[in-house]
Every structure is written in structure tokens, then in C-alpha cells.
């Protein structure tokens, strides 16, 4: 159904390739005035350039990035997906992991890979300093199914017969696609229009009834090598 890859103290890069609304022909990155330290919106220098201008003619194309070492878990689906399915799964699994392991929202991060416009897998990583060590525990069969069960219930479905309960117990209104009692949060606002709890329930059901196999369980590190 899916492949999980755990990375212990993995080296993660976040790269800013440029403005979201840039034209297709525009270069990736940002133009930086390396002489005076100003960022420019384009490489173009006005014809009436003067010495007292806040920017100089010495500009360079820069792609900024940050890097860090984090425990991470990569979720790669082996089933047909869409932008909406991947965004909904990301929200459901992230929140479910936080519930099972009692994490704050800022302690766990989730990113679509390779990008938001081309979602083929989901990268979860422990965002807080030092990490809580929870992602490695998900590789345990019992904990894995606890997370999936939490995700099912989070989507307002019964985890025994998968009946649509339509709303959270404390809510007075039915949830059509998603609400702040299930998949919506402050951190995933950019995906609110495509998140839908109903389109992922069959996927969660299959994951809930699946078996988890660890690739290196029966071999020592030396034998694996």
C-alpha cells in the first residue's frame, strides 16, 4: 500500500527557489544586490540609474537555503493519488501522530515532496530542538495502527465499522469536507480549499487493516551490509 522510510538524524535542506507567482521563463532564485545588500524584484536596471539609487548594478542570482539535522519519516504511497488526497492525508496523519504521542503542533512538521505543486510523498520530521523520538516508534506495528486509528476517528468516522459520524462529538454542525475539529489548522491554511476528509477514508481503512513489515528486522547490520 505504501512505503515508510525512517531517517535517524537525517540532513534536511529547505530551498527557496523564488517567487510563487514568477513567470515560467524567469530564472529560479532571487536577484541580490551584492554591493549594497538589497533584494531586487528583477535583474533589470533602469536606464536612468543614478549613483544615489538604493541599489547598484552589481546584482547576482541567489538561491537561499537553510539546513538542519532532524529525525524524519518519509511516506510514499503505492496507490493513485491527487493533490487533494495527498494534502488531506498529510493533515490527517500529522494531527494523528500529534494526538497519539501528545505533541504540540510546532513539535512536528510535514512537507509535501518534491513540492506543493507536485505532491508524490510526505515528509514528516521532528521540528523541535533535539526531537521527541516519536517517528521511530511509528515503525512499531502497534503504534502504527494506533496512529491510523486516530486518523480515522479524527476524520469523524467510527474506527470499528467506518461509519460516517459527520461531526465531532462536541460540535453542533455537520462537517462536509473538513473543519477545525478534524483536518484544518492554522499551519495548513494554504491547503484548506483542497482538504477533504471523505476522499481519504478508504485509504485509511486499507492502512488500518494492513500489515507492517520492517525490511531489516531479520538481519544484523553486518549481514545487511
C-alpha positions as CSV (number, residue, x, y, z in Angstrom):
1,X,0.0,0.0,0.0
2,X,2.7,2.4,1.0
3,X,6.4,2.6,1.9
4,X,7.7,4.2,5.1
5,X,11.3,5.2,5.3
6,X,12.7,6.3,8.7
7,X,15.8,8.6,8.8
8,X,17.6,8.9,12.1
9,X,19.3,12.4,12.3
10,X,18.8,13.0,8.6
11,X,20.3,16.0,6.9
12,X,17.3,18.1,5.6
13,X,17.5,21.1,3.3
14,X,14.8,23.7,2.7
15,X,15.5,25.6,-0.5
16,X,13.7,28.8,-1.7
17,X,13.5,28.6,-5.5
18,X,11.9,32.0,-6.0
19,X,8.6,33.8,-6.0
20,X,5.4,31.6,-6.2
21,X,3.9,33.8,-8.9
22,X,7.0,34.1,-11.1
23,X,6.7,33.7,-14.8
24,X,7.7,30.3,-16.3
25,X,10.6,31.9,-18.2
26,X,12.0,33.7,-15.2
27,X,15.1,32.3,-13.5
28,X,14.8,30.4,-10.2
29,X,16.0,32.2,-7.2
30,X,16.2,35.9,-6.2
31,X,18.3,38.8,-7.5
32,X,20.6,40.2,-4.8
33,X,22.5,43.5,-5.0
34,X,25.7,42.1,-3.6
35,X,27.3,45.5,-3.3
36,X,24.6,47.2,-1.2
37,X,22.7,44.3,0.2
38,X,19.2,44.9,-1.3
39,X,17.0,42.3,-2.8
40,X,15.7,43.2,-6.3
41,X,12.4,42.1,-7.9
42,X,14.2,41.5,-11.3
43,X,17.6,41.8,-12.9
44,X,16.5,44.8,-14.9
45,X,18.4,48.0,-14.1
46,X,16.6,51.2,-15.0
47,X,18.0,53.4,-17.8
48,X,18.0,56.4,-15.6
49,X,20.2,54.7,-12.9
50,X,21.9,57.2,-10.6
51,X,24.7,56.8,-8.0
52,X,22.3,57.7,-5.2
53,X,19.9,54.9,-6.1
54,X,19.4,52.4,-3.2
55,X,20.6,49.6,-5.5
56,X,23.7,49.2,-7.6
57,X,24.3,47.5,-10.9
58,X,26.2,44.7,-9.2
59,X,23.4,42.0,-8.9
60,X,23.7,38.3,-8.6
61,X,21.1,35.4,-8.8
62,X,20.9,33.7,-5.4
63,X,19.0,30.7,-4.2
64,X,18.8,30.9,-0.4
65,X,18.6,27.7,1.7
66,X,18.7,26.5,5.3
67,X,19.7,23.1,6.6
68,X,19.5,21.1,9.8
69,X,19.7,17.6,11.2
70,X,16.3,16.1,12.1
71,X,14.7,12.7,12.7
72,X,12.3,12.2,9.8
73,X,9.8,9.7,8.3
74,X,9.0,9.6,4.5
75,X,5.6,8.3,3.5
76,X,5.5,7.2,-0.2
77,X,2.1,5.9,-1.4
78,X,1.7,3.0,-3.9
79,X,-1.8,3.9,-4.8
80,X,-3.3,6.5,-7.2
81,X,-3.2,10.0,-5.6
82,X,-4.2,13.6,-6.3
83,X,-3.3,16.9,-4.9
84,X,-6.4,16.8,-2.7
85,X,-5.7,13.2,-1.4
86,X,-2.1,14.0,-0.5
87,X,-3.0,17.2,1.2
88,X,-5.7,15.5,3.2
89,X,-3.5,12.6,4.1
90,X,-0.8,14.9,5.3
91,X,-3.2,16.8,7.5
92,X,-4.8,13.6,8.9
93,X,-1.5,11.7,9.6
94,X,0.3,14.8,11.1
95,X,-2.6,15.5,13.5
96,X,-3.0,11.8,14.4
97,X,0.7,11.5,15.3
98,X,0.5,14.5,17.5
99,X,-2.6,13.1,19.3
100,X,-1.1,9.6,19.8
101,X,2.3,11.0,21.1
102,X,0.8,14.1,22.8
103,X,2.9,16.6,20.8
104,X,2.3,20.3,20.3
105,X,1.6,21.4,16.7
106,X,5.0,23.1,16.4
107,X,6.9,19.9,17.5
108,X,6.1,18.0,14.3
109,X,6.4,19.3,10.7
110,X,5.0,17.9,7.5
111,X,6.0,18.8,3.9
112,X,4.8,17.5,0.5
113,X,7.7,16.3,-1.7
114,X,9.1,17.2,-4.1
115,X,6.9,20.4,-3.9
116,X,3.4,21.6,-3.1
117,X,2.6,21.7,-6.9
118,X,3.8,18.1,-7.3
119,X,2.8,16.0,-4.3
120,X,4.2,12.5,-4.6
121,X,5.2,11.8,-1.0
122,X,5.0,13.3,2.5
123,X,8.0,14.1,4.7
124,X,7.4,14.2,8.5
125,X,10.2,15.5,10.7
126,X,10.6,16.4,14.4
127,X,10.8,20.2,14.3
128,X,11.6,20.9,17.9
129,X,15.2,21.1,19.1
130,X,16.5,17.6,20.0
131,X,13.3,15.9,18.8
132,X,10.9,13.7,20.8
133,X,11.9,10.4,19.1
134,X,8.3,9.6,18.2
135,X,8.7,9.0,14.4
136,X,10.9,5.9,15.0
137,X,8.2,4.5,17.3
138,X,5.7,4.6,14.4
139,X,7.7,1.7,12.8
140,X,6.3,-0.5,15.6
141,X,3.2,-2.3,14.4
142,X,1.1,-1.4,17.4
143,X,2.0,2.3,17.3
144,X,1.5,2.4,13.5
145,X,-2.1,1.1,13.9
146,X,-2.7,3.5,16.8
147,X,-1.8,6.4,14.5
148,X,-4.1,5.2,11.7
149,X,-7.0,4.6,14.1
150,X,-6.5,8.1,15.4
151,X,-6.6,9.4,11.9
152,X,-9.8,7.6,11.1
153,X,-11.5,8.9,14.2
154,X,-10.1,12.4,13.5
155,X,-12.0,12.4,10.2
156,X,-15.3,11.8,12.0
157,X,-15.5,8.1,11.2
158,X,-16.1,5.2,13.5
159,X,-12.9,3.1,13.7
160,X,-14.8,-0.2,14.1
161,X,-17.4,-0.1,11.2
162,X,-16.1,3.1,9.4
163,X,-19.5,4.7,9.6
164,X,-19.5,8.5,8.9
165,X,-20.3,10.2,12.1
166,X,-20.4,13.5,10.2
167,X,-19.2,15.7,13.1
168,X,-17.1,15.9,16.2
169,X,-18.8,14.9,19.5
170,X,-18.8,18.4,20.8
171,X,-19.9,20.0,17.5
172,X,-23.4,21.2,16.7
173,X,-22.9,21.3,12.9
174,X,-22.1,18.6,10.3
175,X,-18.6,18.6,8.7
176,X,-18.9,18.4,4.9
177,X,-15.3,18.3,3.7
178,X,-13.2,19.5,6.7
179,X,-13.3,21.6,9.8
180,X,-11.1,22.8,12.7
181,X,-12.3,19.8,14.7
182,X,-10.7,17.4,12.1
183,X,-8.1,18.3,9.4
184,X,-8.0,22.1,9.3
185,X,-5.4,24.0,11.3
186,X,-3.6,27.3,11.3
187,X,-0.5,25.7,9.8
188,X,-2.2,24.2,6.8
189,X,-4.3,27.2,5.8
190,X,-2.8,27.3,2.3
191,X,-4.3,23.8,1.7
192,X,-7.8,24.5,3.1
193,X,-9.5,24.6,-0.2
194,X,-8.4,21.1,-1.2
195,X,-8.5,19.2,2.1
196,X,-11.4,16.7,2.2
197,X,-11.8,14.1,5.0
198,X,-14.1,11.9,2.9
199,X,-11.7,11.2,0.0
200,X,-9.1,9.5,2.2
201,X,-11.3,7.2,4.4
202,X,-10.8,4.2,2.1
203,X,-7.1,4.7,2.1
204,X,-7.0,5.0,5.9
205,X,-9.2,1.9,6.1
206,X,-6.7,-0.1,4.0
207,X,-3.8,1.2,6.1
208,X,-5.7,0.2,9.3
209,X,-6.2,-3.3,8.1
210,X,-2.7,-3.6,6.6
211,X,0.4,-5.4,7.9
212,X,3.6,-3.5,8.7
213,X,6.8,-5.2,7.6
214,X,10.2,-3.9,8.7
215,X,12.8,-4.5,6.0
216,X,15.8,-5.1,8.3
217,X,14.1,-7.0,11.1
218,X,15.7,-10.4,10.5
219,X,19.2,-9.3,9.5
220,X,22.0,-7.8,11.6
221,X,23.7,-4.6,10.4
222,X,26.7,-6.6,9.2
223,X,24.5,-9.1,7.3
224,X,22.5,-6.3,5.8
225,X,25.7,-4.7,4.6
